[in-house]
Amino acid sequence: TVDWIVYYPFFWFASAWESLYRLQFDTIGSVSLLLSFAVPLACIFVVIRYLAPSFNNKLAMVDTASAPAKVPGKKERAASAGYAGWLARLTTRGAAERIGFLFTWKLSARSRDFKLKVYPGVGYMIMLVVVMYLNNRETTLREIAEENSSGKAMMLTMLYFSSVVLTMGLGQMFYSERYKAAWIFYTAPVARPGEVILGAAKAAIYKFYIPLAVAVTVLALAVIGPHVLPNILLALFNVLLLSMLLVVVSHKAFPFSLPQSNNQQGAGFLRNLFVLLIMGIMGAVHFILYDNNWAVIAGMVLSGTVTWLLMRSVRQISWAAVKRSNEEG
């Protein structure tokens, strides 16, 4: 039987090079040589003939200011606002916090700059899953269900390092090319601007981390069983703790209210590197405590308490702190 690797393009190039080097052409070598030339040429033709013109047309539509914007109907507005509005009512407290949640949720979906800087993180996560699978192909579902070392490490890695997308979203949610539009926050009768900032942070958490965490949770519960839930909750609370810590130590500013020029690439890289380091340490400690249920529950309570205190700290951010952050940033 032909091994599965013959269907991968990198095998075609390797087999074609070997056939050309040895001047020996068997069936697989000949087919690989043909595919090595035909497939790239076909892909170039598809890109030039179909994809490139469509991409250029999309760019032209984005840059064209005279094109009339499509005004969504009542049903479209209700559908787009239904889920976000329900989630905002469920997870926020007070009108100011709800405004920050909805503002960040909607603008993160409409801002091209935000999407270009954050959404590629989803690709990083997909690559992480692929690399984990290729490096642990010997790990079967039965071994994961038995919670051996490789199965526990795989689950915890998915829970902790899926927060990379959340970190990128939190780091970018303060900046925008159209930052002057944030003047509306300064005219609103809000006693504590921290409520708006907390609502924005919650929107980033529920948009960029909770769906991934729910997917991993459902998979873990189906494969391992309900007894793994305390470990899942501990990982979730640890990620929320770190995200709130990032909000506390970063710019105390309204969402999308700072110019994009203030977002230094070096600082963002160091921030992401620091987050990965902390996540790795948290994951390693969690791995050590994995089988100790009392230690896991104690860690879950401690992490949840600190997260709640950090959320209170964000909610208490004053106008003086926001103005000082704007002057420094």
Secondary structure, 3 states (H helix, E strand, C coil): CCCHHHHCHHHHHHHHHHHHHHCCCCHHHHHHHHHHHHHHHHHHHHHHHHHHHHHHHHHHHHHCCCCCCCCCCHHHHHHHHHHHHHHHHHHCCCHHHHHHHHHHHHHHHHCHHHHHHHCHHHHHHHHHHHHHHHHCCCCCHHHHHCCCHHHHHHHHHHHHHCCHHHHHHHHHCCEECCHHHHHHHHHCCCCCCHHHHHHHHHHHHHHHCHHHHHHHHHHHHHHCCHHHHHHHHHHHHHHHHHHHHHHHHCCCCCCCCEEHHHCCHHHHHHHHHHHHHHHHHHHHHHHHHCCCHHHHHHHHHHHHHHHHHHHHHHHCCCHHHHHHHHHHC
